């Protein structure tokens, strides 16, 4: 009986971890454009100012 409970708990924790990782991946996918666009604009702006 205890063995079955342990198996269930380990299964539950692994699925919880998997869903958390998926959620984190979704959040990162949503944040990437908001982070990379300003960074690229900043780099582009600095390069343009150096060339002038």
N, C-alpha and C positions, 0 to 999 in steps of 0.2 A: 504493500500500500504506500509506504513512504517513498519507495523508489519511483512509483508512478507520479507522485506529487512532485518529486524533484525533477523528473523528466518534463512534466508540464510546466514547471517554473522556468527551467532552462529554455524551453521552447518559447515561452511567453517573453522572456527577457531578450532572446535573440530577435524575435519579431518586433519587439518594441525598439530595439537598437536599429533594426533595418528600417522601420518607419521613420525614426528620428533622422537617420542618415538621408533617407529620401526627401524628407521635409527640408533638411539643411541644404541639400542639393537644389531643391526648387527655389529656396530663398536666395541662394548664391546666383542661380540662373536669372532671377529677377533683378538682383542688385548689380550684376556685371555691367549692363548698359549704363546704369546711373553712375558707376564708378569710372568706367573706362572712357566714356565720352568727355567728361571734364578734364581728365588727365591728358587725353590726346589733344584736346583744345589748348591746354596749358603748354604742352610740348611744342605744338604747332606755332603758337603765339611767340614762344621764346625763340624758336628757330627763325621765324620771320623777322623778329626784332634784331637778331644777330646779323642777318644778311643785309639789313639796311645801313 
